[in-house]
Amino acid sequence: MEKMYHISYDRLWKLLIDKHMMKKDLQKASSLSTNVITKMGKGESVTLETLAKICIALQCKLSDIVEIHLKEV
């Protein structure tokens, strides 16, 4: 069986709520483009560099903002 994965940014969106931030606040704090934020909103993959910028801006760990869900196909 082949294994597929799905990237979830649900932890990031919850963290933003906890910090009383909006996506546009995250965009400014991490110097990211609107396209990157949009991709993440759709659950699409982004670069590790992008995730690092977010972690630095929010002072958190990678595991605080992203999850990888495996599923067998």
C-alpha positions as CSV (number, residue, x, y, z in Angstrom):
1,M,0.0,0.0,0.0
2,E,1.1,3.5,-0.8
3,K,1.2,6.1,1.9
4,M,-0.1,9.6,1.2
5,Y,0.1,12.6,3.5
6,H,-1.9,15.7,4.2
7,I,-0.4,18.9,5.7
8,S,-2.5,20.6,8.3
9,Y,-2.0,24.2,9.5
10,D,-4.9,24.0,12.0
11,R,-2.4,24.4,14.9
12,L,-1.2,27.7,13.3
13,W,-4.7,29.1,12.9
14,K,-5.5,28.2,16.5
15,L,-2.3,29.8,17.6
16,L,-3.2,33.0,15.8
17,I,-6.6,33.0,17.5
18,D,-4.9,32.5,20.9
19,K,-2.6,35.4,20.1
20,H,-5.5,37.6,18.9
21,M,-3.9,37.9,15.4
22,M,-5.3,37.8,12.0
23,K,-3.7,36.3,8.9
24,K,-2.7,39.7,7.7
25,D,-0.9,40.3,11.0
26,L,1.0,37.1,10.5
27,Q,1.9,38.2,7.0
28,K,3.4,41.4,8.2
29,A,5.2,39.9,11.2
30,S,6.8,37.2,9.1
31,S,7.4,39.2,5.9
32,L,5.4,36.7,3.8
33,S,3.5,37.4,0.7
34,T,-0.3,37.1,0.5
35,N,0.2,34.2,-1.9
36,V,2.0,32.1,0.7
37,I,-0.7,32.8,3.3
38,T,-3.4,31.9,0.7
39,K,-1.6,28.6,-0.1
40,M,-1.5,27.7,3.6
41,G,-5.2,28.6,3.9
42,K,-5.8,26.0,1.2
43,G,-3.7,23.4,3.0
44,E,-1.0,23.4,0.3
45,S,2.7,22.8,1.0
46,V,5.0,25.7,1.6
47,T,8.8,25.8,2.1
48,L,10.6,25.1,5.3
49,E,12.0,28.6,5.1
50,T,8.5,29.9,5.2
51,L,7.6,27.8,8.2
52,A,10.8,29.0,9.9
53,K,9.9,32.7,9.3
54,I,6.5,32.0,11.0
55,C,8.1,30.2,13.9
56,I,10.5,33.1,14.4
57,A,7.7,35.7,14.2
58,L,5.5,33.8,16.6
59,Q,8.3,32.6,18.8
60,C,7.1,29.0,18.6
61,K,8.3,25.6,17.4
62,L,7.5,24.0,14.1
63,S,5.3,21.4,15.8
64,D,3.2,24.3,17.2
65,I,2.1,25.3,13.7
66,V,2.0,22.3,11.4
67,E,0.9,18.6,11.5
68,I,1.5,15.9,8.9
69,H,-1.3,13.3,8.7
70,L,-0.4,10.0,7.0
71,K,-3.0,7.8,5.3
72,E,-2.7,4.6,3.3
73,V,-4.1,4.5,-0.2
